[in-house]
Each structure stands twice: as C-alpha cells, then as structure tokens.
C-alpha cells in the first residue's frame, strides 16, 4: 500500500502516518465483514439483540467503513507525483512502471490465494493509467478529474437507485461464505472465483471512483498541498467546513446502516456504495486536521505511527493473513461477536504496527517493500 518516492528522494512523513491510520479502517472493515463474504461488506450485529454488538456495528459504519480505501487511494496518487520528481533515478517513469508491474503480481497472488477483496490489483491498474497522463499539464489533469468525478458520482447513484428499487432479498445467499468451513482446495477455488469476479467488477464499474481519488492525490502531490506554506489557509478552510459536515453525514449513515443490516442484511451492500460520497467528505476535513496538527507538532501519535508507514504493504498483507488464519473456512473459522471482533481487529492492527515500527526505527526494511523499490 505504501508508495514512497522512488530512488529514496525526500518524502513527507505525514503521508506515512496517514497510511497507517487508514489501514486501521482496512483491518476493521475487512475482518469485521469476513463472515458475510462475498455478500458483505457489513455483518449483522452478533449476537442478535445485543446492545454492545449494535454499538460495534454503528462504530464501524461511522468511523471506519468507506474511510480506509479512499484515503489510501488519494495518498497513492499523492506519493506517485512525488516519486516522479526523484533525482536519484535516471528514468522515474520507467521505474514506476516496473513498480506497478510488481505490485500487480503481488495483488494477483494476494487476491487469488489469501483474500478475495484484494485492492492492490486495481491500484496497479490505476497506477498504469496515471503513468499515461503523468506528463500532462495541470489544467488538463483538472479537467480529467472533473470528468472522472462526474462519471463516478453518476454511476454510483445509478447503482444505488437500481439496488434500492429492486431490493427484495432475491440476491441473498448467492454464494457460499468464505467463512464457512471447507477443505483448502474448495476454499481456494471459491476465493479465486470471487477475486476474479470482484476485480472485473471493480475495474469495469469502480475504476472512475478509484482513479478520480488517485488523480486528486496526484494533483495535490504535484502542488505540494501538505508541505508548501501557501496551502495552509486552504487547509484551515477545508477543515473548518468539511470536518463537522462529514461527522454529521457519517453518523447518519451509521444509523441507516445499522437499521438496514438488521432488517435487510442481504441488500446492505447497496447502501454501502454511498460511502464513496460520505467517506471522502469526512476525510476532506480529517486529513487537513491531521496535516495541520503535524505541522504544529501537536499530535505525538502521528509521529509515533510514521515509521511504520515504511511497511504498509506488509501491514496490509498481514491483515489478510490474520483473516485467513482465524476467520476463513480454510482456517480456524472462528465466529466472534461483533464487539469482540472489532476489538480484536484494532488489537491486531496495533500489534503489527508496533512490530513494524520497532523494526523500522532499527533500520530494518521489510522484504516486499525492498523488492518493490529495487531499480
């Protein structure tokens, strides 16, 4: 998930801290929704009728669902722009092309063998697309961003409207759950089939949304939104209006999700498409807040997290391995309650972050990150 500046050029540590925070949301959502894959992404409160379980589902929808991947996509594009300015690489574009090819290989192996919800594959596809337009002038890139955003919003609204109008439960239980006990061969076949179908769907229908977030980050990286002093007033203004609006919108979304997942859990995936709007809305206020706090050195937790950002690809894959070992039908097939699973997901994230941070401050670089960075 990490996209450092190629060739070891200067990077912005706040990006690493934000990546680590974003992966907390990825852990919670991926592990919390494992029991309802492939029909997910939100599992009904377990045990049914438990106030604590309902509170856990509400917290997941309000604070985590739809926040991780949009932020990572934006940061991917931001770092992409920084990497193309590398001075220690003779041909930064060729270097990035090799990185995207390697990332694509990791994504295919990860998705087909470990976790069908892999996002690295579409990141690599978007990365190749960014390379194709990376030398365009800023004005032309902004025009493309507007067109992609309109397309993403329009297509998402069409899918939501069609899903809500046609929601009758007919689509329930179309496939066996990845959490249902099964032999390793059966589970691998089911996982690979789901990965292939979901990846094709994401590329065909979700590419405008992913690419628009990455392109916004790419433009931001080119303009140095998070480091150049001229953007500080804009960050203050963005935080001022987007943060309270995003909090209210996500609280309302969490209430709707809790009600929906209790009454029509088979159709909750339709409602989850709205996170493409309200997730980025919250992030538009939260990210400037974090950046401004970083600039004033008033948030020690961000600086503590930053070293682990050197290994976020390993962190992401480790989360998938946790799901495979403990929650999948090919593993232990555990079925903890909603609150316990939320706590365990955050504990797994925190434990892995602590390990990776400890290694990073000792100068240890993880093998996958080192391989991706090789010229």
N, C-alpha and C positions, 0 to 999 in steps of 0.2 A: 504493500500500500504506500510505502514511502517513495517519494520521488525527489531525491536530493539533486543538487546542482551537479551536473556532470563534471568529472575531472577534478573534484574537490574544490570547486570555487566557493566563494563566501556564500553562506546560507543564512537564513533568518531562523533562529532557534524557536521563535514563537510558532512557526509552522509545525515544527516537530511536536511541541506541546499540544497544539490543537489536534494533530493527528491522533495522538494518544487518547485525548478526551473523546474524539469521535469514535474510536474503537471501543470505548466503554459502551456506547449505544449499540454498536455492532454485536458485541458479546451478548448484551441483554436481549436484543430482538431475535438474533439467530438462535440462541439457546432457549429462550422463552417460547418461541414458536415451533420448536423442533417436533413436538408431539403432534402437530396438525399438518406437517408437511406431507404431501405437496399442496394441500388445500389452504394453508396458512393465510396470513402471517401471524395472526393473534389467536392464542389458545383461550378457550373459555376459562373463567375462574375455577380453580381446583383447590380444595373440594368445593362442590357446588353449594351455594348458600353461605359460604364463609365470608364474613366481612373483611377479614385480612386478605383473603385471596382476591376479592373485588378491588380492594385498595391497591394491591400489587398490579393488577391489570390496568387500573387507572393511572398509576405512576408510570408504567411502561409506555402507555399511549401518550401521556402528557410530556414526558421528559426524554424519551429515548426513540420511540418509533418515528421513522422518517427524518431523523436528525443526523445519523451517522454517515450514510452513503452520500447524501447531498454535500455535506461538509468535506468529506474525503474527495469527492469529485472536483469541487472547487479548488481545494488545496493541490490536487493533482495538476490541474491546469496552471495554477499559480507557480508551482515549482517547475513545471515544464518550461514556462517562459524564462525563469531564472537559469535553468540548465542550458538554454541555447545561447546564453551570454558567457559560457565558460571560456576561459582564456587558456586553459591547460589542455584543451582538446583541439586537435587540428581541424576536425570536421564535426562540430556538435550535432548537426542534423543526422549524419551517418551514425554517430554514437547513440543518439536517441532511437534511431530505427532498430539498431541491434538490441537495445534495452527493451523496446516494445515486443520484439520477436521473442526474447527470452521470457518476458512477462506473460506473453500469450501461451508459451509452453507450460509455465507454472500454472496458469489458470485452467488449462485443459486437463492437466493431471489432477489438480485440486478438485475441480468440478466433477470429473468422471469417477474419481476414486474415493474422495473424502466427503465433500459437501456439495450437493447439487445446486445450492444457492450461490455458487461462486460469482464474484463480481469482477475478478481480475481479467476475465476474457473480454468483457465489454470495455473495460478500461483500456486494454491493449488496442482494441478496435478503434476506440475514440482517440487514442494516442497517435495511431497512424493517420487518422483524419486531421488532427491538429498539426501534424508534420506537414501535411499537404498545403495548409494555409498559413503556416508559421511565418512566412516572409511577407504576408500581405500587410498593407498599410492599416493603421489603426482605424481609420474611418470605415474602411471596407469590412474589417472584423466586427465593428459595432453593428453595421447593417446586417451581417450574417447572424449575429447574436440575437437581434430583434426578430428576424425571421424564424430562427430556431425556437425562440421563446414562444412566439405566437403559435407555431406548429405544435409545440409540446403542450401548451395550455389547451388548445383546441382539441387535440386528440385525447387528452386525459379527460376533459369534460364530456366528450362523446362517449368514452368507455364507462365513465361513472353513470351518466344518464341511462345508457343502454342497460348497464348492470342493475341499476335500481328499478327501472321499469320492468325488467324481466326477472327480477329476483323472486323466485318461487321455490327455491330449495332443490330444483331439479339437478343442479350441478354438484350436489353433495356426494362425498364418498366416491368420486370417480376413480381414484387410485388408492392402492394400499398405502398406509402411512409408513414413512421411513423409520418411525419409532416402533413399529410392530415387530415383534421377534421374528427373525428369519435367518436362514442359512447365509453364510457370507456371499456365496455365489448369487443367491436370489436377491440379496440386498444390493450388491454391486450392480446387478442388471437393472433393478428398479432405480437406483440412484443415477446411473449413467443415462437412462432414458429420460428421467426428469431433468437432468442437467442439459441434455441436448435440446429438449423441447422448450425449456425456460430460457435458454440462451438465445435460441432463434427468435422467440417472442420478444425478448428484451432488445435484441438488435433491430427487429422489424418495427416494433411499436414504441420502445423506450429510448431509442437512440437520440431523438431530438432533445429529450429531457436531460439525459446524461451529458450530451455534447454541449448543450447550452450552459450547463453549470461549469463544465470544464473550460469552455471558451470564456465565460465571465472571469474565471480564475486566471486564465491566460492573459486576458487584457489587464487584470489587476496586477499580475506579476510584471508585465511589461511596464506598467506605470508606477510600480513600487508602492501600491496602496498602503502596505503595512509598515513601511520604513521611511518613506520620504515625508519630511515635516509638512509639506504643503497640503497633505491629505488629512492632517489631524482634525481640522474643523469639520470636514465632511464626515469623519468617523464619529465625532461627537453628535452631529445631527442625526446620523443614521441610527446610532444607539438610542438617541432620545425618543424617536417615534417608533422604530421597529421593535424594540425590546418589549415595551408594555403591550403593544398590539399583538405581537407574537405570543406572549404569555397568555393573553385572554383567548386568542384563537385556538391555541393548543389545549387549554383547559376545556373549552367547549368541545373540541374534537375528542378529548379523552372521555368526556361524559357520553358523547354519542357512540364511541367505540364500545364502552362498557355495556351500554344498553343493547347495542347491535349484536355483540358477541354472545350475549345471554339469550337473545330471542331468535337470532338467525345466524348462528356461527358459520354456516356453510357459505354465506354470502358476504362475510365481513371483509374479504379481500377487495371487494368493490369499493367499500368506504375507505380502505387504506390507500387507495390511489390519491385521495385528497392530501396525503402527506407531502406530495410533490409541491403543494402550494404552501401549507401552513408550516411544514418543517423549515424550508428556506426562509420563511418570514421570521421565525424565531431566531434562526442563525444570523439573519441580517442585523439583528440587534445584539445578539450574544457575542458574535465574533469581534465586532468593533469594541465591545466592552472588554473582552479579553486582551485585545491588542493594546488598547489604551492603558489597561492595568499593567501590562507587560512593560510599556514604555516608561511608566512611573515607578516600576519595580515594587508594586504594592500587592502582588499576588504571588507569594512564595511557592504555592503549589504548582503553578505553571512552570516555574524554573526548575522545580524538582522533577517534573514529568519530562521536560525537554530532552534529556539524554536518552530516554527510552525511545524517542522518536527516530533514532538511528536504526531501529529494528522493528518498525511497524509491520513490515511484510511478514516477518517471523511471528509477531504477535497475532496478526490476523489468522495465519495458518494454524497457530497453536489453539486458538479458539475453536476452529473447526475440528481439530483433533480431540478436544475436550468433548464436543458434542458427539463425535463418532464413538469414543470410548464409553461414555457414560449414558448417553440418551438414545443412540441409534439401535435399531433392531439387530444389527450385527455386533453390537457391543453389549453393555450391561442392561440396556433397555429400562433404565430407571424412570420412574414417573413421579417425581416430587411435586408437591403442591406449588401453586403459583408464587406465593410469598417466599418459600424455601428456594425455588429455582431462581427468583430474582436476586436473592441474597447470594446464592452460590455463584451466579454469573458475575456479579460485581466482585466477589471474593477471588474468582479465578482470574479476572482481568487485573485486579490489584496485585495479586501474587506474581503473575507473569510480568507485569510492568516493573515490579521491584527487582525481579531477577535480571531482566534485560537492562534496566537502568544500572544495576550494580556492575554488570559486565561492561557496559558502555563507558562508565567513568574509569574503568581499568584499561580502557583502550582495546577491548575485545570487540571485534566486528563479526556479526553472525554470517555463516557461510552463504546463505541465499543473497543477502544484501551485498556481500563481497563479490559474488558471481555476477550479479546484475550490473555492478559498477565496472567490471573489467572492460578495458577497451578492446 
